[in-house]
Amino acid sequence: MTKKKEQMAEGQDTEKKILAAARRVFHRRGFAGARMQEIADEAMINKALLHYYFRSKEQLFEHVFREAIGYTLPMVMQTLSSEVPLEEKIEKFVHSYLDMLTEHPYIPAFVLHEINTEPGRLLSMLPIGQISECDIPGVLARQIDVAASEGRIRAIPPRQFITSLISLCVFPFAARPLLQIVLSMQGEEEFAAFIQERKKTLVPFILNALRP
């Protein structure tokens, strides 16, 4: 490997370390509470090197936030805007979303906190055009109308359906510390087992709730 390639590889490794550290610190502190020095300490580098890769906390936060949205929005939009039958769509969404959140558990609390803290700044980072183009409420409205007319489900406003579906998946991760106290769950393994159990029980729960 040439010296230039070695330097490039080293730079990529350092950037990965910084981003991993920033995720942890932003998750713990939120944007307002995070400090560049803490991120540098978490990444085990000096602050000058951190500023070499990311000039400001705002730039680093935007990178982490866009990454978080990149994990969630495409799956949500693709699944909910597809023409897959409604019952199959619900199962696919629940399983995929819970798997994604299990892999990236910091996302819900992080995103919810920051959107409520600085909605204007954060909403400007969202791909609003792509979301609108998917016409998720329109697709679901048609599917719900058909399913209701056939007597498979009761009629429900698409916006209420979308909100309930996402909330039922997100809440255990967003409120994890509270749930672990209330439900007496200890540690990572027990919470992971709880989520696996939820994958099995949530789909029939939703389908039963929709039945007329």
MDTraj code that builds the backbone (N, CA, C; nanometers):
import mdtraj as md
import numpy as np

residues = "MET THR LYS LYS LYS GLU GLN MET ALA GLU GLY GLN ASP THR GLU LYS LYS ILE LEU ALA ALA ALA ARG ARG VAL PHE HIS ARG ARG GLY PHE ALA GLY ALA ARG MET GLN GLU ILE ALA ASP GLU ALA MET ILE ASN LYS ALA LEU LEU HIS TYR TYR PHE ARG SER LYS GLU GLN LEU PHE GLU HIS VAL PHE ARG GLU ALA ILE GLY TYR THR LEU PRO MET VAL MET GLN THR LEU SER SER GLU VAL PRO LEU GLU GLU LYS ILE GLU LYS PHE VAL HIS SER TYR LEU ASP MET LEU THR GLU HIS PRO TYR ILE PRO ALA PHE VAL LEU HIS GLU ILE ASN THR GLU PRO GLY ARG LEU LEU SER MET LEU PRO ILE GLY GLN ILE SER GLU CYS ASP ILE PRO GLY VAL LEU ALA ARG GLN ILE ASP VAL ALA ALA SER GLU GLY ARG ILE ARG ALA ILE PRO PRO ARG GLN PHE ILE THR SER LEU ILE SER LEU CYS VAL PHE PRO PHE ALA ALA ARG PRO LEU LEU GLN ILE VAL LEU SER MET GLN GLY GLU GLU GLU PHE ALA ALA PHE ILE GLN GLU ARG LYS LYS THR LEU VAL PRO PHE ILE LEU ASN ALA LEU ARG PRO".split()
xyz = np.array([
    [0.0846, -0.1198, 0.0000],
    [0.0000, 0.0000, 0.0000],
    [0.0884, 0.1250, 0.0000],
    [0.0590, 0.2199, -0.0888],
    [0.1370, 0.3414, -0.0951],
    [0.1088, 0.4274, 0.0269],
    [0.1989, 0.5260, 0.0501],
    [0.1826, 0.6139, 0.1658],
    [0.0530, 0.6932, 0.1551],
    [0.0188, 0.7358, 0.0315],
    [-0.1033, 0.8138, 0.0121],
    [-0.2268, 0.7315, 0.0478],
    [-0.2274, 0.6049, 0.0044],
    [-0.3408, 0.5173, 0.0365],
    [-0.3494, 0.4905, 0.1866],
    [-0.2341, 0.4754, 0.2494],
    [-0.2325, 0.4542, 0.3936],
    [-0.2915, 0.5746, 0.4670],
    [-0.2563, 0.6940, 0.4201],
    [-0.3087, 0.8159, 0.4814],
    [-0.4600, 0.8261, 0.4616],
    [-0.5068, 0.7888, 0.3414],
    [-0.6503, 0.7923, 0.3135],
    [-0.7250, 0.6941, 0.4035],
    [-0.6705, 0.5737, 0.4174],
    [-0.7340, 0.4722, 0.5021],
    [-0.7357, 0.5173, 0.6477],
    [-0.6254, 0.5784, 0.6909],
    [-0.6189, 0.6287, 0.8283],
    [-0.7210, 0.7401, 0.8497],
    [-0.7360, 0.8267, 0.7490],
    [-0.8344, 0.9345, 0.7580],
    [-0.9760, 0.8822, 0.7659],
    [-1.0048, 0.7795, 0.6880],
    [-1.1386, 0.7196, 0.6909],
    [-1.1668, 0.6552, 0.8262],
    [-1.0662, 0.5883, 0.8825],
    [-1.0830, 0.5263, 1.0145],
    [-1.1087, 0.6328, 1.1213],
    [-1.0349, 0.7439, 1.1134],
    [-1.0530, 0.8512, 1.2106],
    [-1.1921, 0.9115, 1.1995],
    [-1.2385, 0.9328, 1.0778],
    [-1.3725, 0.9892, 1.0588],
    [-1.4789, 0.8941, 1.1133],
    [-1.4624, 0.7649, 1.0914],
    [-1.5573, 0.6673, 1.1448],
    [-1.5592, 0.6710, 1.2974],
    [-1.4409, 0.6834, 1.3580],
    [-1.4328, 0.6923, 1.5042],
    [-1.5042, 0.8171, 1.5551],
    [-1.4867, 0.9270, 1.4847],
    [-1.5505, 1.0526, 1.5251],
    [-1.7017, 1.0399, 1.5158],
    [-1.7504, 0.9852, 1.4057],
    [-1.8954, 0.9741, 1.3870],
    [-1.9564, 0.8783, 1.4893],
    [-1.8882, 0.7687, 1.5176],
    [-1.9384, 0.6753, 1.6189],
    [-1.9433, 0.7433, 1.7553],
    [-1.8399, 0.8208, 1.7879],
    [-1.8378, 0.8930, 1.9156],
    [-1.9469, 0.9990, 1.9198],
    [-1.9652, 1.0699, 1.8085],
    [-2.0673, 1.1751, 1.8030],
    [-2.2065, 1.1169, 1.8212],
    [-2.2331, 1.0014, 1.7615],
    [-2.3642, 0.9373, 1.7800],
    [-2.3902, 0.9125, 1.9279],
    [-2.2906, 0.8596, 1.9954],
    [-2.3092, 0.8279, 2.1372],
    [-2.3302, 0.9543, 2.2202],
    [-2.2516, 1.0568, 2.1928],
    [-2.2617, 1.1802, 2.2724],
    [-2.3916, 1.2538, 2.2414],
    [-2.4282, 1.2671, 2.1139],
    [-2.5538, 1.3342, 2.0797],
    [-2.6728, 1.2575, 2.1360],
    [-2.6619, 1.1255, 2.1378],
    [-2.7701, 1.0442, 2.1936],
    [-2.7847, 1.0704, 2.3430],
    [-2.6718, 1.0806, 2.4137],
    [-2.6760, 1.1043, 2.5575],
    [-2.7171, 1.2471, 2.5908],
    [-2.6648, 1.3439, 2.5163],
    [-2.6763, 1.4848, 2.5545],
    [-2.7736, 1.5663, 2.4701],
    [-2.8086, 1.5153, 2.3481],
    [-2.8803, 1.6019, 2.2558],
    [-2.7848, 1.7038, 2.1969],
    [-2.8337, 1.7847, 2.1023],
    [-2.7456, 1.8833, 2.0389],
    [-2.6993, 1.9889, 2.1387],
    [-2.7933, 2.0423, 2.2175],
    [-2.7612, 2.1533, 2.3072],
    [-2.6589, 2.1129, 2.4136],
    [-2.6705, 1.9906, 2.4640],
    [-2.5841, 1.9487, 2.5734],
    [-2.4494, 1.8935, 2.5307],
    [-2.4369, 1.8589, 2.4034],
    [-2.3116, 1.7990, 2.3562],
    [-2.2019, 1.9043, 2.3443],
    [-2.0782, 1.8634, 2.3686],
    [-1.9625, 1.9509, 2.3543],
    [-1.8584, 1.8820, 2.2653],
    [-1.7928, 1.9624, 2.1829],
    [-1.6922, 1.9058, 2.0930],
    [-1.5804, 1.8374, 2.1719],
    [-1.5453, 1.8920, 2.2886],
    [-1.4402, 1.8300, 2.3685],
    [-1.4822, 1.6902, 2.4141],
    [-1.6093, 1.6755, 2.4514],
    [-1.6577, 1.5443, 2.4937],
    [-1.6546, 1.4453, 2.3780],
    [-1.6899, 1.4927, 2.2581],
    [-1.6862, 1.4050, 2.1402],
    [-1.5423, 1.3648, 2.1099],
    [-1.4509, 1.4603, 2.1196],
    [-1.3096, 1.4291, 2.0972],
    [-1.2601, 1.3265, 2.1999],
    [-1.2969, 1.3451, 2.3259],
    [-1.2558, 1.2503, 2.4301],
    [-1.3156, 1.1119, 2.4035],
    [-1.4419, 1.1101, 2.3603],
    [-1.5082, 0.9826, 2.3324],
    [-1.4403, 0.9091, 2.2169],
    [-1.3924, 0.9876, 2.1183],
    [-1.3243, 0.9286, 2.0027],
    [-1.1763, 0.9034, 2.0297],
    [-1.1295, 0.9476, 2.1468],
    [-0.9896, 0.9329, 2.1874],
    [-0.8943, 1.0026, 2.0898],
    [-0.9316, 1.1259, 2.0533],
    [-0.8462, 1.2106, 1.9707],
    [-0.8427, 1.3489, 2.0354],
    [-0.7536, 1.4355, 1.9869],
    [-0.7526, 1.5710, 2.0415],
    [-0.8543, 1.6578, 1.9670],
    [-0.8910, 1.7673, 2.0301],
    [-0.9967, 1.8541, 1.9773],
    [-0.9567, 1.9166, 1.8439],
    [-0.8277, 1.9465, 1.8268],
    [-0.7814, 2.0053, 1.7011],
    [-0.8058, 1.9102, 1.5836],
    [-0.7812, 1.7815, 1.6062],
    [-0.8046, 1.6840, 1.5002],
    [-0.9530, 1.6715, 1.4695],
    [-1.0366, 1.6781, 1.5724],
    [-1.1812, 1.6747, 1.5521],
    [-1.2249, 1.7909, 1.4642],
    [-1.1738, 1.9104, 1.4913],
    [-1.2103, 2.0282, 1.4124],
    [-1.1536, 2.0213, 1.2707],
    [-1.0476, 1.9458, 1.2508],
    [-0.9934, 1.9268, 1.1161],
    [-1.0935, 1.8528, 1.0280],
    [-1.1624, 1.7534, 1.0878],
    [-1.2596, 1.6744, 1.0113],
    [-1.3973, 1.7409, 1.0072],
    [-1.4368, 1.8015, 1.1169],
    [-1.5683, 1.8672, 1.1241],
    [-1.5483, 2.0038, 1.1908],
    [-1.5737, 2.1096, 1.1142],
    [-1.5403, 2.2445, 1.1596],
    [-1.6206, 2.2885, 1.2817],
    [-1.7427, 2.2379, 1.2954],
    [-1.8286, 2.2849, 1.4042],
    [-1.9177, 2.1724, 1.4536],
    [-1.9762, 2.1942, 1.5693],
    [-2.0726, 2.0985, 1.6234],
    [-2.1938, 2.0887, 1.5318],
    [-2.2337, 2.2025, 1.4738],
    [-2.3495, 2.2029, 1.3827],
    [-2.3257, 2.1129, 1.2619],
    [-2.2072, 2.1213, 1.2041],
    [-2.1752, 2.0383, 1.0876],
    [-2.1748, 1.8899, 1.1245],
    [-2.1173, 1.8588, 1.2389],
    [-2.1118, 1.7191, 1.2829],
    [-2.2508, 1.6671, 1.3149],
    [-2.3310, 1.7501, 1.3816],
    [-2.4663, 1.7095, 1.4143],
    [-2.5487, 1.6850, 1.2883],
    [-2.5366, 1.7746, 1.1901],
    [-2.6121, 1.7574, 1.0660],
    [-2.5768, 1.6250, 0.9996],
    [-2.4486, 1.5899, 1.0008],
    [-2.4055, 1.4640, 0.9406],
    [-2.4715, 1.3456, 1.0129],
    [-2.4694, 1.3484, 1.1460],
    [-2.5267, 1.2392, 1.2248],
    [-2.6782, 1.2338, 1.2074],
    [-2.7420, 1.3507, 1.2059],
    [-2.8878, 1.3530, 1.1904],
    [-2.9300, 1.3007, 1.0532],
    [-2.8615, 1.3461, 0.9476],
    [-2.8949, 1.2981, 0.8131],
    [-2.8740, 1.1472, 0.8029],
    [-2.7721, 1.0971, 0.8686],
    [-2.7465, 0.9534, 0.8715],
    [-2.8623, 0.8812, 0.9390],
    [-2.9090, 0.9358, 1.0530],
    [-3.0199, 0.8744, 1.1261],
    [-3.1461, 0.8721, 1.0416],
    [-3.1768, 0.9839, 0.9762],
    [-3.2939, 0.9908, 0.8891],
    [-3.2783, 0.8959, 0.7715],
    [-3.1545, 0.8833, 0.7223],
    [-3.1294, 0.7931, 0.6101],
    [-3.1583, 0.6482, 0.6411],
    [-3.1455, 0.6107, 0.7690],
    [-3.1777, 0.4741, 0.8089],
    [-3.3287, 0.4504, 0.8138],
    [-3.4046, 0.5538, 0.8486],
    [-3.5461, 0.5335, 0.8780],
    [-3.6391, 0.5674, 0.7621],
    [-3.6215, 0.6847, 0.7030],
    [-3.7204, 0.7321, 0.6058],
    [-3.7357, 0.6432, 0.4820],
    [-3.6268, 0.5997, 0.4174],
    [-3.6456, 0.5183, 0.2968],
    [-3.7306, 0.3940, 0.3214],
    [-3.7036, 0.3239, 0.4327],
    [-3.7810, 0.2033, 0.4627],
    [-3.9273, 0.2368, 0.4884],
    [-3.9507, 0.3440, 0.5646],
    [-4.0881, 0.3848, 0.5943],
    [-4.1619, 0.4198, 0.4664],
    [-4.1008, 0.5033, 0.3830],
    [-4.1666, 0.5492, 0.2611],
    [-4.1911, 0.4352, 0.1630],
    [-4.0907, 0.3521, 0.1430],
    [-4.1044, 0.2424, 0.0469],
    [-4.2111, 0.1430, 0.0896],
    [-4.2129, 0.1109, 0.2167],
    [-4.3090, 0.0120, 0.2650],
    [-4.4514, 0.0660, 0.2610],
    [-4.4723, 0.1852, 0.3168],
    [-4.6076, 0.2388, 0.3280],
    [-4.6651, 0.2842, 0.1946],
    [-4.5807, 0.3200, 0.0983],
    [-4.6311, 0.3652, -0.0314],
    [-4.6417, 0.2528, -0.1332],
    [-4.6031, 0.1312, -0.0948],
    [-4.6096, 0.0185, -0.1888],
    [-4.7538, -0.0284, -0.2056],
    [-4.7761, -0.1085, -0.3084],
    [-4.9099, -0.1622, -0.3353],
    [-4.9277, -0.3021, -0.2773],
    [-4.8387, -0.3396, -0.1855],
    [-4.8524, -0.4678, -0.1155],
    [-4.9855, -0.4672, -0.0398],
    [-5.0592, -0.5800, -0.0369],
    [-5.1858, -0.5843, 0.0382],
    [-5.1686, -0.5332, 0.1805],
    [-5.2705, -0.4689, 0.2329],
    [-5.2613, -0.3975, 0.3597],
    [-5.2130, -0.4862, 0.4739],
    [-5.2709, -0.6043, 0.4875],
    [-5.2336, -0.6930, 0.5979],
    [-5.0857, -0.7337, 0.5866],
    [-5.0422, -0.7641, 0.4660],
    [-4.9021, -0.8001, 0.4434],
    [-4.8106, -0.6798, 0.4672],
    [-4.8586, -0.5633, 0.4296],
    [-4.7812, -0.4399, 0.4486],
    [-4.7567, -0.4151, 0.5971],
    [-4.8582, -0.4354, 0.6795],
    [-4.8445, -0.4138, 0.8232],
    [-4.7375, -0.5064, 0.8807],
    [-4.7435, -0.6345, 0.8434],
    [-4.6446, -0.7305, 0.8944],
    [-4.5043, -0.6943, 0.8490],
    [-4.4902, -0.6605, 0.7210],
    [-4.3586, -0.6256, 0.6676],
    [-4.3035, -0.5013, 0.7363],
    [-4.3885, -0.4016, 0.7564],
    [-4.3438, -0.2779, 0.8195],
    [-4.2992, -0.3030, 0.9628],
    [-4.3809, -0.3704, 1.0405],
    [-4.3490, -0.3939, 1.1817],
    [-4.2172, -0.4693, 1.1962],
    [-4.2011, -0.5763, 1.1213],
    [-4.0792, -0.6563, 1.1326],
    [-3.9563, -0.5773, 1.0883],
    [-3.9662, -0.5081, 0.9740],
    [-3.8521, -0.4326, 0.9225],
    [-3.8166, -0.3163, 1.0140],
    [-3.9181, -0.2476, 1.0644],
    [-3.8937, -0.1298, 1.1470],
    [-3.8327, -0.1683, 1.2811],
    [-3.8839, -0.2747, 1.3415],
    [-3.8279, -0.3192, 1.4690],
    [-3.6854, -0.3714, 1.4520],
    [-3.6580, -0.4371, 1.3399],
    [-3.5213, -0.4822, 1.3132],
    [-3.4271, -0.3626, 1.2993],
    [-3.4721, -0.2602, 1.2257],
    [-3.3904, -0.1419, 1.2047],
    [-3.3627, -0.0696, 1.3367],
    [-3.4666, -0.0564, 1.4199],
    [-3.4505, 0.0123, 1.5478],
    [-3.3639, -0.0689, 1.6449],
    [-3.3706, -0.1997, 1.6354],
    [-3.2844, -0.2842, 1.7178],
    [-3.1383, -0.2618, 1.6816],
    [-3.1116, -0.2443, 1.5523],
    [-2.9747, -0.2210, 1.5064],
    [-2.9281, -0.0791, 1.5390],
    [-3.0207, 0.0172, 1.5375],
    [-2.9856, 0.1574, 1.5631],
    [-3.0783, 0.2134, 1.6711],
    [-3.0662, 0.1676, 1.7949],
    [-3.1638, 0.2013, 1.8991],
    [-3.1618, 0.3471, 1.9444],
    [-3.0544, 0.4195, 1.9112],
    [-3.0452, 0.5589, 1.9543],
    [-3.1325, 0.6519, 1.8708],
    [-3.1782, 0.6066, 1.7539],
    [-3.2437, 0.6966, 1.6596],
    [-3.3726, 0.7590, 1.7138],
    [-3.4694, 0.6819, 1.7675],
    [-3.5977, 0.7441, 1.8052],
    [-3.5849, 0.8573, 1.9055],
    [-3.5180, 0.8330, 2.0185],
    [-3.5066, 0.9376, 2.1203],
    [-3.4286, 1.0564, 2.0663],
    [-3.3248, 1.0291, 1.9905],
    [-3.2416, 1.1336, 1.9321],
    [-3.3231, 1.2222, 1.8381],
    [-3.3933, 1.1605, 1.7448],
    [-3.4700, 1.2361, 1.6456],
    [-3.5862, 1.3104, 1.7110],
    [-3.6596, 1.2431, 1.7978],
    [-3.7751, 1.3070, 1.8619],
    [-3.7322, 1.4266, 1.9462],
    [-3.6250, 1.4103, 2.0212],
    [-3.5775, 1.5201, 2.1056],
    [-3.5369, 1.6400, 2.0215],
    [-3.4612, 1.6152, 1.9152],
    [-3.4095, 1.7263, 1.8368],
    [-3.5178, 1.7945, 1.7540],
    [-3.6125, 1.7184, 1.7022],
    [-3.7212, 1.7794, 1.6255],
    [-3.8046, 1.8694, 1.7156],
    [-3.8260, 1.8279, 1.8390],
    [-3.9038, 1.9100, 1.9318],
    [-3.8241, 2.0285, 1.9847],
    [-3.6909, 2.0182, 1.9831],
    [-3.6071, 2.1267, 2.0327],
    [-3.5853, 2.2339, 1.9269],
    [-3.5479, 2.1918, 1.8057],
    [-3.5202, 2.2851, 1.6960],
    [-3.5911, 2.2387, 1.5697],
    [-3.7248, 2.2463, 1.5649],
    [-3.7982, 2.1907, 1.4508],
    [-3.7648, 2.2554, 1.3173],
    [-3.7469, 2.3871, 1.3168],
    [-3.7177, 2.4545, 1.1900],
    [-3.5876, 2.4091, 1.1292],
    [-3.4821, 2.4043, 1.2114],
    [-3.3504, 2.3653, 1.1607],
    [-3.3489, 2.2201, 1.1165],
    [-3.4115, 2.1346, 1.1942],
    [-3.4067, 1.9929, 1.1618],
    [-3.4990, 1.9574, 1.0461],
    [-3.6157, 2.0183, 1.0411],
    [-3.7071, 1.9879, 0.9311],
    [-3.6485, 2.0301, 0.7973],
    [-3.5584, 2.1302, 0.8000],
    [-3.4938, 2.1723, 0.6752],
    [-3.4008, 2.0639, 0.6213],
    [-3.3628, 1.9686, 0.7059],
    [-3.2755, 1.8593, 0.6628],
    [-3.3538, 1.7419, 0.6038],
    [-3.4850, 1.7414, 0.6217],
    [-3.5654, 1.6288, 0.5737],
    [-3.5939, 1.6411, 0.4244],
    [-3.5974, 1.5286, 0.3544],
    [-3.6305, 1.5310, 0.2111],
    [-3.7815, 1.5437, 0.1910],
    [-3.8353, 1.6631, 0.2183],
    [-3.9796, 1.6844, 0.2146],
    [-4.0375, 1.6497, 0.0783],
    [-3.9641, 1.6847, -0.0285],
    [-4.0123, 1.6557, -0.1643],
    [-4.0314, 1.5071, -0.1874],
    [-3.9344, 1.4274, -0.1438],
    [-3.9451, 1.2818, -0.1608],
    [-4.0616, 1.2255, -0.0812],
    [-4.0810, 1.2783, 0.0389],
    [-4.1917, 1.2302, 0.1220],
    [-4.3252, 1.2601, 0.0560],
    [-4.3402, 1.3814, 0.0015],
    [-4.4654, 1.4206, -0.0631],
    [-4.4917, 1.3379, -0.1883],
    [-4.3864, 1.3095, -0.2637],
    [-4.4018, 1.2330, -0.3884],
    [-4.4551, 1.0928, -0.3629],
    [-4.4236, 1.0360, -0.2474],
    [-4.4688, 0.8994, -0.2187],
    [-4.6202, 0.8921, -0.1981],
    [-4.6823, 1.0023, -0.1549],
    [-4.8277, 1.0074, -0.1322],
    [-4.8728, 0.8903, -0.0446],
    [-4.8046, 0.8732, 0.0688],
    [-4.8371, 0.7625, 0.1580],
    [-4.9821, 0.7665, 0.2051],
    [-5.0347, 0.8838, 0.2497],
    [-5.1758, 0.8857, 0.2915],
    [-5.2713, 0.8463, 0.1786],
    [-5.2397, 0.8877, 0.0544],
    [-5.3265, 0.8538, -0.0583],
    [-5.3291, 0.7042, -0.0862],
    [-5.2113, 0.6425, -0.0855],
    [-5.2030, 0.4981, -0.1100],
    [-5.2777, 0.4223, -0.0010],
    [-5.2535, 0.4585, 0.1238],
    [-5.3191, 0.3893, 0.2338],
    [-5.4697, 0.4140, 0.2346],
    [-5.5121, 0.5352, 0.1975],
    [-5.6555, 0.5644, 0.1931],
    [-5.7254, 0.4705, 0.0962],
    [-5.6650, 0.4479, -0.0205],
    [-5.7250, 0.3568, -0.1183],
    [-5.7307, 0.2149, -0.0640],
    [-5.6216, 0.1708, -0.0019],
    [-5.6182, 0.0342, 0.0503],
    [-5.7158, 0.0164, 0.1662],
    [-5.7245, 0.1166, 0.2526],
    [-5.8168, 0.1086, 0.3650],
    [-5.9611, 0.1080, 0.3153],
    [-5.9922, 0.1901, 0.2159],
    [-6.1282, 0.1940, 0.1594],
    [-6.1668, 0.0579, 0.1020],
    [-6.0738, -0.0031, 0.0278],
    [-6.1022, -0.1340, -0.0331],
    [-6.1228, -0.2389, 0.0752],
    [-6.0296, -0.2430, 0.1710],
    [-6.0395, -0.3428, 0.2779],
    [-6.1660, -0.3239, 0.3604],
    [-6.2052, -0.1983, 0.3855],
    [-6.3267, -0.1711, 0.4629],
    [-6.4512, -0.2092, 0.3845],
    [-6.4513, -0.1800, 0.2537],
    [-6.5677, -0.2133, 0.1714],
    [-6.5858, -0.3640, 0.1582],
    [-6.4777, -0.4374, 0.1679],
    [-6.4840, -0.5841, 0.1614],
    [-6.5111, -0.6457, 0.2984],
    [-6.5184, -0.5623, 0.4012],
    [-6.5484, -0.6113, 0.5351],
    [-6.4308, -0.6725, 0.6081],
    [-6.3086, -0.6523, 0.5560],
    [-6.1900, -0.7097, 0.6211],
    [-6.1464, -0.6285, 0.7417],
    [-6.1651, -0.4958, 0.7346],
    [-6.1277, -0.4081, 0.8454],
    [-6.2366, -0.3020, 0.8627],
    [-6.2293, -0.2312, 0.9741],
    [-6.3180, -0.1166, 0.9905],
    [-6.2503, 0.0063, 0.9297],
    [-6.3264, 0.1045, 0.8922],
    [-6.2706, 0.2261, 0.8338],
    [-6.1908, 0.3022, 0.9398],
    [-6.0757, 0.3560, 0.8981],
    [-5.9922, 0.4340, 0.9878],
    [-5.9230, 0.5423, 0.9059],
    [-5.9153, 0.6655, 0.9532],
    [-5.8455, 0.7706, 0.8782],
    [-5.6988, 0.7323, 0.8560],
    [-5.6482, 0.7460, 0.7334],
    [-5.5097, 0.7053, 0.7036],
    [-5.4060, 0.7700, 0.7952],
    [-5.4257, 0.8982, 0.8293],
    [-5.3283, 0.9643, 0.9161],
    [-5.3239, 0.9000, 1.0543],
    [-5.4415, 0.8594, 1.1048],
    [-5.4460, 0.7916, 1.2345],
    [-5.3803, 0.6544, 1.2256],
    [-5.4034, 0.5865, 1.1142],
    [-5.3426, 0.4551, 1.0941],
    [-5.1907, 0.4655, 1.0917],
    [-5.1364, 0.5604, 1.0134],
    [-4.9915, 0.5776, 1.0030],
    [-4.9316, 0.6122, 1.1389],
    [-4.9952, 0.7057, 1.2094],
    [-4.9439, 0.7490, 1.3399],
    [-4.9423, 0.6339, 1.4397],
    [-5.0496, 0.5562, 1.4426],
    [-5.0565, 0.4432, 1.5363],
    [-4.9540, 0.3364, 1.5024],
    [-4.9392, 0.3070, 1.3745],
    [-4.8464, 0.2025, 1.3310],
    [-4.7028, 0.2371, 1.3692],
    [-4.6617, 0.3601, 1.3381],
    [-4.5252, 0.4017, 1.3700],
    [-4.5056, 0.4113, 1.5214],
    [-4.6036, 0.4683, 1.5913],
    [-4.5909, 0.4866, 1.7361],
    [-4.5746, 0.3544, 1.8092],
    [-4.6504, 0.2538, 1.7686],
    [-4.6437, 0.1246, 1.8359],
    [-4.5063, 0.0592, 1.8207],
    [-4.4372, 0.0918, 1.7122],
    [-4.3020, 0.0386, 1.6925],
    [-4.1973, 0.1223, 1.7650],
    [-4.2129, 0.2536, 1.7603],
    [-4.1096, 0.3437, 1.8106],
    [-4.1098, 0.3542, 1.9630],
    [-4.2274, 0.3513, 2.0247],
    [-4.2376, 0.3830, 2.1671],
    [-4.1432, 0.3025, 2.2564],
    [-4.1294, 0.1705, 2.2405],
    [-4.0396, 0.0974, 2.3315],
    [-3.8962, 0.1477, 2.3273],
    [-3.8523, 0.1986, 2.2117],
    [-3.7153, 0.2486, 2.2006],
    [-3.7047, 0.3915, 2.2534],
    [-3.8049, 0.4731, 2.2234],
    [-3.8028, 0.6119, 2.2696],
    [-3.8169, 0.6212, 2.4213],
    [-3.8915, 0.5281, 2.4789],
    [-3.9164, 0.5304, 2.6236],
    [-3.8477, 0.4141, 2.6947],
    [-3.7406, 0.3665, 2.6384],
    [-3.6752, 0.2463, 2.6909],
    [-3.6396, 0.2556, 2.8398],
    [-3.5748, 0.3626, 2.8885],
    [-3.5400, 0.3664, 3.0315],
    [-3.6620, 0.3528, 3.1221],
    [-3.7712, 0.4202, 3.0831],
    [-3.8940, 0.4116, 3.1632],
    [-3.9512, 0.2707, 3.1597],
    [-3.9575, 0.2106, 3.0410],
    [-4.0132, 0.0755, 3.0276],
    [-3.9323, -0.0262, 3.1078],
    [-3.8007, -0.0108, 3.1051],
    [-3.7178, -0.1073, 3.1769],
    [-3.7423, -0.1008, 3.3278],
    [-3.7773, 0.0186, 3.3775],
    [-3.8104, 0.0313, 3.5206],
    [-3.9492, -0.0257, 3.5478],
    [-4.0475, 0.0195, 3.4677],
    [-4.1865, -0.0207, 3.4905],
    [-4.2059, -0.1701, 3.4709],
    [-4.1403, -0.2272, 3.3689],
    [-4.1578, -0.3687, 3.3359],
    [-4.0487, -0.4577, 3.3946],
    [-3.9635, -0.3998, 3.4785],
    [-3.8576, -0.4756, 3.5470],
    [-3.7707, -0.5536, 3.4494],
    [-3.7225, -0.4851, 3.3466],
    [-3.6318, -0.5473, 3.2502],
    [-3.4890, -0.5094, 3.2849],
    [-3.4016, -0.6085, 3.2871],
    [-3.2632, -0.5860, 3.3237],
    [-3.1719, -0.6072, 3.2031],
    [-3.0999, -0.5037, 3.1633],
    [-2.9926, -0.5196, 3.0659],
    [-3.0364, -0.5364, 2.9219],
    [-2.9342, -0.5471, 2.8345],
    [-2.9537, -0.5526, 2.6896],
    [-3.0271, -0.6792, 2.6454],
    [-2.9879, -0.7934, 2.7018],
    [-3.0439, -0.9203, 2.6556],
    [-3.1940, -0.9283, 2.6819],
    [-3.2360, -0.8820, 2.7977],
    [-3.3782, -0.8893, 2.8310],
    [-3.4594, -0.7937, 2.7438],
    [-3.4038, -0.6753, 2.7166],
    [-3.4740, -0.5810, 2.6289],
    [-3.4811, -0.6374, 2.4869],
    [-3.3734, -0.6991, 2.4402],
    [-3.3724, -0.7585, 2.3061],
    [-3.4765, -0.8701, 2.2962],
    [-3.4887, -0.9512, 2.4005],
    [-3.5892, -1.0575, 2.4018],
    [-3.7302, -0.9983, 2.4007],
    [-3.7475, -0.8867, 2.4696],
    [-3.8770, -0.8177, 2.4714],
    [-3.9152, -0.7708, 2.3308],
    [-3.8188, -0.7170, 2.2560],
    [-3.8462, -0.6696, 2.1201],
    [-3.8778, -0.7876, 2.0274],
    [-3.8074, -0.8983, 2.0432],
    [-3.8379, -1.0160, 1.9616],
    [-3.9789, -1.0670, 1.9907],
    [-4.0179, -1.0633, 2.1169],
    [-4.1537, -1.1021, 2.1545],
    [-4.2544, -1.0049, 2.0929],
    [-4.2185, -0.8764, 2.0900],
    [-4.3086, -0.7755, 2.0334],
    [-4.3305, -0.7976, 1.8844],
    [-4.2260, -0.8424, 1.8138],
    [-4.2412, -0.8715, 1.6703],
    [-4.3486, -0.9771, 1.6476],
    [-4.3596, -1.0707, 1.7399],
    [-4.4570, -1.1793, 1.7248],
    [-4.5982, -1.1362, 1.7640],
    [-4.6082, -1.0435, 1.8598],
    [-4.7405, -1.0093, 1.9129],
    [-4.8013, -0.8833, 1.8523],
    [-4.7174, -0.7937, 1.7999],
    [-4.7688, -0.6639, 1.7564],
    [-4.8545, -0.6730, 1.6313],
    [-4.8136, -0.7544, 1.5343],
    [-4.8907, -0.7653, 1.4094],
    [-5.0322, -0.8167, 1.4352],
    [-5.0511, -0.9294, 1.5050],
    [-5.1888, -0.9724, 1.5334],
    [-5.2658, -0.8723, 1.6177],
    [-5.1987, -0.8011, 1.7060],
    [-5.2643, -0.6980, 1.7869],
    [-5.3225, -0.5900, 1.6955],
    [-5.2433, -0.5433, 1.5994],
    [-5.2900, -0.4382, 1.5076],
    [-5.4015, -0.4889, 1.4198],
    [-5.3857, -0.6084, 1.3651],
    [-5.4879, -0.6639, 1.2752],
    [-5.6196, -0.6869, 1.3501],
    [-5.6106, -0.7350, 1.4729],
    [-5.7331, -0.7538, 1.5525],
    [-5.8012, -0.6205, 1.5835],
    [-5.7190, -0.5175, 1.6072],
    [-5.7756, -0.3845, 1.6348],
    [-5.8478, -0.3263, 1.5135],
    [-5.8037, -0.3671, 1.3940],
    [-5.8635, -0.3135, 1.2711],
    [-5.9877, -0.3898, 1.2278],
    [-6.0057, -0.5100, 1.2804],
    [-6.1199, -0.5900, 1.2356],
    [-6.2524, -0.5257, 1.2787],
    [-6.3553, -0.5346, 1.1933],
    [-6.4832, -0.4709, 1.2252],
    [-6.5535, -0.5401, 1.3435],
])
top = md.Topology()
chain = top.add_chain()
for i, resn in enumerate(residues, 1):
    res = top.add_residue(resn, chain, resSeq=i)
    for name in ("N", "CA", "C"):
        top.add_atom(name, md.element.get_by_symbol(name[0]), res)
traj = md.Trajectory(xyz[None], top)
